[in-house]
Structure formats: C-alpha cells, structure tokens
Amino acid sequence: MSEQRDCKAPYDEGGPRVVAFGGGHGMYACLSALRRLTDHLTAIVTVADDGGSSGRIRQELGGLPPGDLRMALAALCGDDEWGRTWAKALQHRFGGSGNLSGHALGNLLITALWEELGEPVAALDWVGRLLGARGRVLPMAAVPLEIEAQVRGADPADPLRVSTVRGQHSLAKTPGEVLSVRLLPQDPPAVPDAVAAIDEADWAVLGPGSWFTSVLPHLMVPGLADALLRTDARRLLVLNLVPQIGETDGFTPADHIEVLAAHAPNLRLDAILVDPCSLRGPHEARKLEEVAASMGAVVHTAAVAAGGDAQYHDPIRLAEAIAEIVEKADASEGLAASTGTGTATDKSKSALERKAA
C-alpha cells in the first residue's frame, strides 16, 4: 500500500469536527482511522455491555459498563511509544483464576476514577489526558442501559416463534433472526456534552459495528436522535464488511440500511461507505444504491478491509476512504456556492463557513 498521505481536510489547522457513534471492535477501527483525519474527534459510545469484565463490574459496583469506553480510548492513543504502551496497558487482561482473572486493566482504571470523581465524563477525560488520547470519549447515555430484542427462532426447536431476548451478551449469541430492538430504560437521558458535540460537528459517522447492539441503540436515545436530525453535520454511514454471526446472518448491505431506516425513519444520510467485497454481484449493488437514495445518500465504494482478513477494517485504508468522501463533499459544496445553485438549507454553506459564523 502507498505511503499514508496527510488526510486532514482544510477546515482549520486541526481538520473537521467529527463525532463518531458505535462501540466494540467496529468503533475501535473507525476511531483508529478518524484520529488520522482530525484533531477534533468525539466518540459517543454504547453503554449496554453486560458480559465479561464489564458485566462483572456492572453487577458488583453498578454504574456504566466501561468496556466499550475503554476500547474507544485505546483506539485514540497515538502511534508513538507513549500511545502504543498505554493502549496495550489499557487493553491488558489479567490471567489466572482469582478475582482479577479476565478483567481488563482499563476497565478497572476507568471505574476507579468514576468512584473517586463521582462523574463519568470527568473520569473519562482524565483517562484520556493520561493516555494522550487524540480525541474525547463520551458515553451515549448517562445511565447504564439494557438491550431487549424481539427475535424469531431464538429457540432452534421452534424456528417461527418470536420471543424476547434481553441483554447485549445474549443477543450477540442468538441463533435467531433479530426483528427489532429497544433500550431499557426507555428514553434514557443523553450526556449533555455528547449532544453539544453533535450540534457543533461538521461530520457525524455511524458504524461500523454490531448493528443491533452498537449502531442502532444510539438512535434510541432521544437527545442523541434529535441532535442527529437537527445538526448541520454531514452524516456518513460506514457499513460492516460481513454479516455478523447471530445478529445479522444473511444480511446484505442494503438490508443493514433498511433496518436502520426502520428504527430511525426520519434520519437522512449524506454518504454510505461500502467495501466492494461486501457486495455479492450487481443486483446487490443496485439494491444498495436504491436504498441509499431513499435516505438521501450517495454510495461510495472503496477497498477498506484489512489485508488477509475480510472481517476487519484497515485503519489507514478506512482513513483514506473517509478523507476522499470529505474532500468530494467539500468540493461539491464549493461548486454549488460558486455557481449559485446552493439552497437555503444547511448544505448551502460549507462547514468552514458555518463554523466561522
């Protein structure tokens, strides 16, 4: 692969203001890419994990599950010695068979600061300062959440029966077809700093990640959903490379978008990024274009998979693909402004002009 170029768009010296939504490994890949594009990056991270180390901490101590927040912070660590060392330390899991077995050091560090400071956002900011994180990490809600899904065929012995599956960990392993999800408690409060970040953003990036447990839940937090609808930011959806076993078995790229639209019918998108290897033939490509157009989006195709592993995004390839989308959007805005074809909508002014206003 060619040497990485400078991907920072000329919004100001630090690049565009970007807010990213997700959790888990998908958000890790996305943040690893986005921190190469901008110094103004905010991650809004799911807080519904109930398995593993996070589940144990949540059960024993209460409060927000730290695992997805920890992974986001690790992704924002720099590529220098300090960043690499702290990223590894944050992700380190203790072995053995005692009480620490399976716990990630970062989960314990975040939880300790929450208890000391009594405020999750302040604690995450302190961890970010320690790591030298290239951005900010915020929880998507101010309270811990639980995901509840309607699933057809959760019991293989009764494949037509629709039942309720509760909990992110259980849902990720379900053998059935997920029909819909909701959050408990319903209408959870958003973190004010997360809402402010969306309001001030130039770009909002959703995905990739577990569709029903990491991507869609953000759209069910009223404060976040409302902010996404009113923001002047352009909205980019990064599609998964392959369907996820359990959650999205058999899904095409278009199926992912249709599910998103069903859960957020008023949401409009500007761009959708898909790897060509995710499309199984011209019919899937055409269907994706049709569904994308129904949400107002243009499909961008780019090879973003890691070499030798079609399941994971390569951070540098993903960064370059997103940078190209940003540059094309900016060029389009500039052309509309120079020819007088812009409208009175938010798209008639460039992000830079909006920021200067």
C-alpha positions as a Markdown table, in Angstrom:
| # | Residue | x | y | z |
|---|---|---|---|---|
| 1 | Met | 0.0 | 0.0 | 0.0 |
| 2 | Ser | 1.2 | 3.5 | -0.7 |
| 3 | Glu | 2.6 | 5.7 | 2.0 |
| 4 | Gln | -0.2 | 7.3 | 4.1 |
| 5 | Arg | -1.0 | 10.9 | 2.9 |
| 6 | Asp | -2.0 | 13.8 | 5.1 |
| 7 | Cys | -5.7 | 13.3 | 5.3 |
| 8 | Lys | -6.7 | 16.3 | 7.3 |
| 9 | Ala | -9.1 | 18.5 | 5.4 |
| 10 | Pro | -8.5 | 22.2 | 5.4 |
| 11 | Tyr | -11.3 | 23.2 | 7.8 |
| 12 | Asp | -8.7 | 24.7 | 10.1 |
| 13 | Glu | -5.3 | 23.6 | 11.3 |
| 14 | Gly | -6.8 | 20.5 | 13.1 |
| 15 | Gly | -9.3 | 19.3 | 10.5 |
| 16 | Pro | -13.1 | 18.9 | 10.6 |
| 17 | Arg | -15.1 | 18.4 | 13.8 |
| 18 | Val | -16.1 | 14.8 | 13.7 |
| 19 | Val | -18.4 | 12.9 | 16.0 |
| 20 | Ala | -18.5 | 9.0 | 15.8 |
| 21 | Phe | -21.1 | 6.6 | 17.1 |
| 22 | Gly | -20.7 | 3.0 | 17.9 |
| 23 | Gly | -19.0 | 0.5 | 20.2 |
| 24 | Gly | -16.7 | -2.5 | 20.4 |
| 25 | His | -14.3 | -3.5 | 17.6 |
| 26 | Gly | -16.2 | -1.6 | 14.9 |
| 27 | Met | -15.7 | 1.7 | 16.8 |
| 28 | Tyr | -12.1 | 0.8 | 17.5 |
| 29 | Ala | -11.4 | 0.5 | 13.8 |
| 30 | Cys | -13.3 | 3.7 | 13.0 |
| 31 | Leu | -11.6 | 5.8 | 15.6 |
| 32 | Ser | -8.2 | 4.4 | 14.7 |
| 33 | Ala | -9.0 | 5.8 | 11.2 |
| 34 | Leu | -10.6 | 9.1 | 12.2 |
| 35 | Arg | -7.8 | 10.2 | 14.5 |
| 36 | Arg | -5.6 | 10.3 | 11.4 |
| 37 | Leu | -8.1 | 12.8 | 9.8 |
| 38 | Thr | -8.7 | 15.3 | 12.6 |
| 39 | Asp | -7.7 | 16.6 | 16.0 |
| 40 | His | -11.4 | 17.4 | 16.7 |
| 41 | Leu | -12.8 | 14.0 | 17.3 |
| 42 | Thr | -15.5 | 12.9 | 19.8 |
| 43 | Ala | -16.6 | 9.3 | 20.3 |
| 44 | Ile | -20.1 | 8.6 | 21.6 |
| 45 | Val | -20.0 | 5.1 | 22.9 |
| 46 | Thr | -22.6 | 2.5 | 23.7 |
| 47 | Val | -23.1 | 1.6 | 27.4 |
| 48 | Ala | -25.2 | -1.6 | 27.3 |
| 49 | Asp | -22.5 | -4.2 | 27.6 |
| 50 | Asp | -23.4 | -6.8 | 30.2 |
| 51 | Gly | -20.9 | -9.6 | 29.5 |
| 52 | Gly | -17.3 | -10.3 | 30.6 |
| 53 | Ser | -15.3 | -7.9 | 32.7 |
| 54 | Ser | -17.8 | -5.1 | 32.1 |
| 55 | Gly | -20.7 | -7.2 | 33.1 |
| 56 | Arg | -19.0 | -8.2 | 36.4 |
| 57 | Ile | -18.1 | -4.6 | 37.2 |
| 58 | Arg | -21.7 | -3.5 | 36.4 |
| 59 | Gln | -23.2 | -6.2 | 38.6 |
| 60 | Glu | -20.8 | -5.7 | 41.5 |
| 61 | Leu | -20.4 | -2.0 | 41.5 |
| 62 | Gly | -23.2 | -0.5 | 39.4 |
| 63 | Gly | -22.7 | 2.4 | 37.1 |
| 64 | Leu | -21.8 | 2.4 | 33.4 |
| 65 | Pro | -20.1 | -0.6 | 31.9 |
| 66 | Pro | -16.6 | 0.5 | 31.0 |
| 67 | Gly | -15.5 | -2.0 | 28.3 |
| 68 | Asp | -16.6 | -0.2 | 25.1 |
| 69 | Leu | -15.4 | 3.1 | 26.5 |
| 70 | Arg | -12.0 | 1.6 | 27.3 |
| 71 | Met | -11.7 | 0.3 | 23.7 |
| 72 | Ala | -12.5 | 3.7 | 22.3 |
| 73 | Leu | -9.9 | 5.3 | 24.5 |
| 74 | Ala | -7.3 | 2.8 | 23.4 |
| 75 | Ala | -8.1 | 3.5 | 19.7 |
| 76 | Leu | -7.4 | 7.2 | 20.3 |
| 77 | Cys | -3.9 | 6.5 | 21.6 |
| 78 | Gly | -1.2 | 7.8 | 19.3 |
| 79 | Asp | 1.3 | 5.7 | 17.3 |
| 80 | Asp | 4.3 | 6.9 | 19.3 |
| 81 | Glu | 5.9 | 4.9 | 22.1 |
| 82 | Trp | 3.7 | 6.6 | 24.8 |
| 83 | Gly | 0.5 | 5.9 | 22.9 |
| 84 | Arg | 1.3 | 2.3 | 22.0 |
| 85 | Thr | 2.4 | 1.4 | 25.5 |
| 86 | Trp | -0.7 | 2.9 | 27.1 |
| 87 | Ala | -3.0 | 1.3 | 24.5 |
| 88 | Lys | -1.6 | -2.1 | 25.3 |
| 89 | Ala | -1.8 | -1.5 | 29.1 |
| 90 | Leu | -5.4 | -0.3 | 28.8 |
| 91 | Gln | -6.4 | -3.5 | 26.9 |
| 92 | His | -4.3 | -5.8 | 29.1 |
| 93 | Arg | -6.4 | -8.6 | 30.7 |
| 94 | Phe | -5.3 | -10.4 | 33.8 |
| 95 | Gly | -4.9 | -14.1 | 33.7 |
| 96 | Gly | -5.0 | -16.7 | 36.5 |
| 97 | Ser | -8.1 | -18.0 | 38.3 |
| 98 | Gly | -8.6 | -15.4 | 41.0 |
| 99 | Asn | -10.9 | -12.4 | 41.3 |
| 100 | Leu | -8.9 | -10.3 | 38.8 |
| 101 | Ser | -9.0 | -13.0 | 36.1 |
| 102 | Gly | -10.5 | -11.7 | 32.9 |
| 103 | His | -10.6 | -8.1 | 34.0 |
| 104 | Ala | -9.1 | -5.5 | 31.7 |
| 105 | Leu | -6.8 | -3.0 | 33.4 |
| 106 | Gly | -8.5 | -0.2 | 31.6 |
| 107 | Asn | -11.9 | -1.2 | 33.0 |
| 108 | Leu | -10.5 | -1.0 | 36.5 |
| 109 | Leu | -8.8 | 2.3 | 35.9 |
| 110 | Ile | -11.9 | 3.9 | 34.5 |
| 111 | Thr | -14.1 | 2.5 | 37.3 |
| 112 | Ala | -11.7 | 3.7 | 40.0 |
| 113 | Leu | -11.7 | 7.3 | 38.6 |
| 114 | Trp | -15.5 | 7.2 | 38.4 |
| 115 | Glu | -15.6 | 6.3 | 42.1 |
| 116 | Glu | -13.1 | 8.9 | 43.0 |
| 117 | Leu | -14.6 | 11.8 | 41.0 |
| 118 | Gly | -18.2 | 10.8 | 41.1 |
| 119 | Glu | -18.7 | 11.8 | 37.5 |
| 120 | Pro | -18.2 | 9.5 | 34.5 |
| 121 | Val | -17.4 | 12.2 | 31.9 |
| 122 | Ala | -14.8 | 13.8 | 34.1 |
| 123 | Ala | -13.3 | 10.4 | 34.7 |
| 124 | Leu | -13.1 | 9.6 | 31.0 |
| 125 | Asp | -11.5 | 13.0 | 30.3 |
| 126 | Trp | -8.8 | 12.2 | 33.0 |
| 127 | Val | -8.0 | 8.8 | 31.5 |
| 128 | Gly | -7.8 | 10.5 | 28.0 |
| 129 | Arg | -5.3 | 13.0 | 29.4 |
| 130 | Leu | -3.2 | 10.3 | 30.9 |
| 131 | Leu | -3.1 | 8.4 | 27.6 |
| 132 | Gly | -2.6 | 11.4 | 25.4 |
| 133 | Ala | -5.8 | 10.4 | 23.5 |
| 134 | Arg | -6.3 | 12.1 | 20.1 |
| 135 | Gly | -10.0 | 12.9 | 20.9 |
| 136 | Arg | -12.7 | 12.7 | 23.5 |
| 137 | Val | -14.7 | 9.7 | 24.6 |
| 138 | Leu | -18.3 | 10.1 | 26.0 |
| 139 | Pro | -21.0 | 7.6 | 27.0 |
| 140 | Met | -24.1 | 7.6 | 24.8 |
| 141 | Ala | -26.3 | 7.8 | 27.9 |
| 142 | Ala | -26.0 | 9.0 | 31.5 |
| 143 | Val | -27.3 | 5.7 | 32.9 |
| 144 | Pro | -26.4 | 2.0 | 32.2 |
| 145 | Leu | -28.6 | 0.5 | 29.5 |
| 146 | Glu | -30.0 | -2.9 | 28.7 |
| 147 | Ile | -30.9 | -4.0 | 25.2 |
| 148 | Glu | -34.1 | -6.0 | 24.6 |
| 149 | Ala | -34.8 | -7.6 | 21.2 |
| 150 | Gln | -37.6 | -9.4 | 19.5 |
| 151 | Val | -36.1 | -12.5 | 17.9 |
| 152 | Arg | -37.7 | -15.0 | 15.6 |
| 153 | Gly | -36.3 | -18.5 | 16.0 |
| 154 | Ala | -34.2 | -17.9 | 19.1 |
| 155 | Asp | -35.2 | -21.5 | 20.0 |
| 156 | Pro | -34.0 | -23.7 | 17.2 |
| 157 | Ala | -36.7 | -26.2 | 18.1 |
| 158 | Asp | -39.4 | -23.6 | 17.3 |
| 159 | Pro | -38.0 | -21.5 | 14.4 |
| 160 | Leu | -41.2 | -19.5 | 13.7 |
| 161 | Arg | -41.8 | -18.4 | 17.3 |
| 162 | Val | -41.0 | -14.8 | 18.2 |
| 163 | Ser | -39.5 | -14.3 | 21.7 |
| 164 | Thr | -37.8 | -11.7 | 23.8 |
| 165 | Val | -34.1 | -11.8 | 24.2 |
| 166 | Arg | -32.7 | -9.4 | 26.9 |
| 167 | Gly | -29.1 | -8.3 | 27.2 |
| 168 | Gln | -26.3 | -7.4 | 24.8 |
| 169 | His | -24.3 | -10.6 | 25.6 |
| 170 | Ser | -27.3 | -12.9 | 25.0 |
| 171 | Leu | -28.4 | -11.0 | 21.8 |
| 172 | Ala | -24.9 | -11.3 | 20.3 |
| 173 | Lys | -25.1 | -15.1 | 20.6 |
| 174 | Thr | -28.7 | -15.6 | 19.5 |
| 175 | Pro | -29.2 | -18.1 | 16.6 |
| 176 | Gly | -32.4 | -16.5 | 15.5 |
| 177 | Glu | -33.4 | -13.5 | 13.3 |
| 178 | Val | -33.4 | -10.2 | 15.2 |
| 179 | Leu | -36.6 | -8.3 | 14.2 |
| 180 | Ser | -36.3 | -5.2 | 16.4 |
| 181 | Val | -34.5 | -3.8 | 19.5 |
| 182 | Arg | -35.3 | -1.3 | 22.2 |
| 183 | Leu | -33.5 | 0.1 | 25.2 |
| 184 | Leu | -34.3 | -0.3 | 28.9 |
| 185 | Pro | -34.9 | 2.1 | 30.5 |
| 186 | Gln | -36.8 | 3.6 | 27.5 |
| 187 | Asp | -36.0 | 7.3 | 26.7 |
| 188 | Pro | -32.7 | 7.3 | 28.6 |
| 189 | Pro | -31.1 | 10.7 | 29.2 |
| 190 | Ala | -28.3 | 11.7 | 26.9 |
| 191 | Val | -25.0 | 13.1 | 28.1 |
| 192 | Pro | -25.1 | 16.9 | 27.5 |
| 193 | Asp | -21.6 | 17.0 | 26.2 |
| 194 | Ala | -22.5 | 14.4 | 23.6 |
| 195 | Val | -25.4 | 16.4 | 22.4 |
| 196 | Ala | -23.2 | 19.5 | 22.2 |
| 197 | Ala | -20.6 | 17.6 | 20.2 |
| 198 | Ile | -23.3 | 16.6 | 17.6 |
| 199 | Asp | -24.6 | 20.2 | 17.4 |
| 200 | Glu | -21.1 | 21.5 | 16.7 |
| 201 | Ala | -19.9 | 18.8 | 14.3 |
| 202 | Asp | -19.0 | 19.0 | 10.6 |
| 203 | Trp | -19.4 | 15.2 | 10.2 |
| 204 | Ala | -21.3 | 12.5 | 12.0 |
| 205 | Val | -20.1 | 9.0 | 11.4 |
| 206 | Leu | -22.2 | 5.9 | 12.3 |
| 207 | Gly | -20.7 | 2.4 | 12.2 |
| 208 | Pro | -19.2 | 0.0 | 11.6 |
| 209 | Gly | -20.1 | -2.4 | 14.4 |
| 210 | Ser | -22.6 | -4.8 | 15.7 |
| 211 | Trp | -25.8 | -3.4 | 14.1 |
| 212 | Phe | -28.4 | -4.1 | 16.7 |
| 213 | Thr | -26.2 | -3.7 | 19.8 |
| 214 | Ser | -23.6 | -1.0 | 18.8 |
| 215 | Val | -25.1 | 1.1 | 16.0 |
| 216 | Leu | -28.9 | 1.3 | 16.3 |
| 217 | Pro | -29.0 | 1.9 | 20.1 |
| 218 | His | -27.7 | 5.4 | 19.7 |
| 219 | Leu | -30.8 | 6.3 | 17.6 |
| 220 | Met | -33.0 | 5.3 | 20.5 |
| 221 | Val | -31.6 | 7.8 | 23.0 |
| 222 | Pro | -33.9 | 10.8 | 22.3 |
| 223 | Gly | -31.4 | 13.5 | 23.0 |
| 224 | Leu | -28.9 | 12.0 | 20.5 |
| 225 | Ala | -31.5 | 11.2 | 17.9 |
| 226 | Asp | -32.9 | 14.7 | 18.0 |
| 227 | Ala | -29.4 | 16.2 | 17.7 |
| 228 | Leu | -28.6 | 13.9 | 14.7 |
| 229 | Leu | -31.8 | 15.2 | 13.0 |
| 230 | Arg | -31.1 | 18.9 | 13.5 |
| 231 | Thr | -27.3 | 19.0 | 13.2 |
| 232 | Asp | -25.7 | 20.8 | 10.2 |
| 233 | Ala | -23.2 | 18.0 | 10.1 |
| 234 | Arg | -23.0 | 15.7 | 7.1 |
| 235 | Arg | -23.9 | 12.1 | 8.0 |
| 236 | Leu | -21.7 | 9.2 | 6.9 |
| 237 | Leu | -22.6 | 5.5 | 7.4 |
| 238 | Val | -19.8 | 3.0 | 7.3 |
| 239 | Leu | -21.1 | -0.4 | 6.5 |
| 240 | Asn | -19.8 | -3.7 | 8.0 |
| 241 | Leu | -17.6 | -5.8 | 5.8 |
| 242 | Val | -19.5 | -9.1 | 6.5 |
| 243 | Pro | -22.8 | -10.1 | 8.3 |
| 244 | Gln | -22.3 | -10.8 | 12.0 |
| 245 | Ile | -23.0 | -14.3 | 13.1 |
| 246 | Gly | -26.1 | -14.3 | 15.2 |
| 247 | Glu | -27.2 | -10.6 | 14.8 |
| 248 | Thr | -27.2 | -10.2 | 11.0 |
| 249 | Asp | -26.8 | -13.6 | 9.4 |
| 250 | Gly | -27.7 | -13.4 | 5.8 |
| 251 | Phe | -28.0 | -9.6 | 5.7 |
| 252 | Thr | -27.0 | -7.7 | 2.5 |
| 253 | Pro | -25.6 | -4.2 | 2.7 |
| 254 | Ala | -29.0 | -2.9 | 1.7 |
| 255 | Asp | -30.6 | -4.9 | 4.5 |
| 256 | His | -28.5 | -3.1 | 7.1 |
| 257 | Ile | -29.7 | 0.3 | 5.8 |
| 258 | Glu | -33.3 | -0.8 | 5.7 |
| 259 | Val | -33.1 | -1.9 | 9.3 |
| 260 | Leu | -31.5 | 1.5 | 10.2 |
| 261 | Ala | -34.3 | 3.3 | 8.4 |
| 262 | Ala | -37.0 | 1.3 | 10.2 |
| 263 | His | -35.6 | 2.2 | 13.6 |
| 264 | Ala | -35.0 | 5.9 | 12.6 |
| 265 | Pro | -37.4 | 6.7 | 9.8 |
| 266 | Asn | -36.7 | 10.5 | 9.8 |
| 267 | Leu | -32.9 | 10.1 | 9.6 |
| 268 | Arg | -31.2 | 11.3 | 6.4 |
| 269 | Leu | -27.7 | 10.3 | 5.4 |
| 270 | Asp | -25.3 | 12.0 | 3.0 |
| 271 | Ala | -22.8 | 9.2 | 2.3 |
| 272 | Ile | -22.5 | 5.5 | 2.7 |
| 273 | Leu | -19.2 | 3.7 | 2.5 |
| 274 | Val | -19.0 | 0.1 | 1.4 |
| 275 | Asp | -16.2 | -2.3 | 0.5 |
| 276 | Pro | -16.8 | -3.9 | -2.9 |
| 277 | Cys | -16.1 | -7.3 | -1.4 |
| 278 | Ser | -19.3 | -6.9 | 0.7 |
| 279 | Leu | -21.4 | -6.8 | -2.5 |
| 280 | Arg | -22.3 | -10.2 | -3.9 |
| 281 | Gly | -23.0 | -9.2 | -7.5 |
| 282 | Pro | -24.5 | -6.3 | -9.5 |
| 283 | His | -28.0 | -7.0 | -8.0 |
| 284 | Glu | -26.8 | -6.2 | -4.5 |
| 285 | Ala | -25.0 | -3.1 | -5.7 |
| 286 | Arg | -28.2 | -1.8 | -7.4 |
| 287 | Lys | -30.3 | -2.5 | -4.4 |
| 288 | Leu | -27.8 | -0.7 | -2.2 |
| 289 | Glu | -27.9 | 2.3 | -4.5 |
| 290 | Glu | -31.8 | 2.3 | -4.4 |
| 291 | Val | -32.0 | 2.1 | -0.6 |
| 292 | Ala | -29.3 | 4.7 | -0.1 |
| 293 | Ala | -31.1 | 7.1 | -2.4 |
| 294 | Ser | -34.2 | 6.7 | -0.3 |
| 295 | Met | -32.3 | 8.1 | 2.6 |
| 296 | Gly | -30.7 | 10.9 | 0.6 |
| 297 | Ala | -27.3 | 9.3 | 0.5 |
| 298 | Val | -24.6 | 8.6 | -2.2 |
| 299 | Val | -22.8 | 5.3 | -2.1 |
| 300 | His | -19.0 | 5.4 | -2.1 |
| 301 | Thr | -17.1 | 2.2 | -2.8 |
| 302 | Ala | -13.6 | 1.6 | -1.5 |
| 303 | Ala | -11.4 | -1.3 | -0.5 |
| 304 | Val | -11.1 | -0.8 | 3.3 |
| 305 | Ala | -10.7 | -4.4 | 4.5 |
| 306 | Ala | -7.5 | -5.4 | 6.3 |
| 307 | Gly | -5.2 | -7.5 | 4.0 |
| 308 | Gly | -5.8 | -11.1 | 4.5 |
| 309 | Asp | -8.9 | -10.6 | 6.8 |
| 310 | Ala | -12.1 | -9.6 | 5.2 |
| 311 | Gln | -13.9 | -9.2 | 8.6 |
| 312 | Tyr | -11.9 | -6.2 | 9.9 |
| 313 | His | -11.4 | -2.7 | 8.6 |
| 314 | Asp | -7.8 | -1.5 | 7.9 |
| 315 | Pro | -7.5 | 1.9 | 9.8 |
| 316 | Ile | -5.3 | 3.6 | 7.1 |
| 317 | Arg | -7.4 | 2.4 | 4.2 |
| 318 | Leu | -10.5 | 3.5 | 6.0 |
| 319 | Ala | -9.0 | 6.9 | 6.9 |
| 320 | Glu | -8.1 | 7.5 | 3.2 |
| 321 | Ala | -11.6 | 6.4 | 2.0 |
| 322 | Ile | -13.3 | 8.8 | 4.5 |
| 323 | Ala | -10.9 | 11.6 | 3.6 |
| 324 | Glu | -11.8 | 11.2 | 0.0 |
| 325 | Ile | -15.5 | 11.4 | 0.8 |
| 326 | Val | -15.0 | 14.5 | 2.9 |
| 327 | Glu | -13.0 | 16.1 | 0.1 |
| 328 | Lys | -15.6 | 15.3 | -2.5 |
| 329 | Ala | -18.4 | 16.7 | -0.3 |
| 330 | Asp | -16.4 | 19.9 | 0.3 |
| 331 | Ala | -15.7 | 20.3 | -3.4 |
| 332 | Ser | -19.4 | 19.8 | -4.2 |
| 333 | Glu | -20.3 | 22.5 | -1.6 |
| 334 | Gly | -17.8 | 24.8 | -3.1 |
| 335 | Leu | -19.1 | 24.3 | -6.6 |
| 336 | Ala | -22.7 | 24.9 | -5.5 |
| 337 | Ala | -21.7 | 28.1 | -3.7 |
| 338 | Ser | -19.7 | 29.4 | -6.7 |
| 339 | Thr | -22.5 | 28.7 | -9.2 |
| 340 | Gly | -25.3 | 29.9 | -7.0 |
| 341 | Thr | -27.0 | 26.6 | -7.1 |
| 342 | Gly | -27.0 | 26.1 | -3.3 |
| 343 | Thr | -30.2 | 26.2 | -1.4 |
| 344 | Ala | -31.2 | 27.8 | 1.9 |
| 345 | Thr | -30.5 | 24.6 | 3.7 |
| 346 | Asp | -27.5 | 23.8 | 5.9 |
| 347 | Lys | -25.8 | 22.3 | 2.8 |
| 348 | Ser | -25.7 | 25.7 | 1.1 |
| 349 | Lys | -22.9 | 26.7 | 3.5 |
| 350 | Ser | -19.6 | 24.9 | 3.9 |
| 351 | Ala | -18.7 | 23.5 | 7.3 |
| 352 | Leu | -15.9 | 26.1 | 7.5 |
| 353 | Glu | -18.4 | 28.9 | 6.8 |
| 354 | Arg | -20.8 | 27.6 | 9.4 |
| 355 | Lys | -18.0 | 27.4 | 12.0 |
| 356 | Ala | -16.9 | 31.0 | 11.3 |
| 357 | Ala | -20.4 | 32.3 | 11.6 |
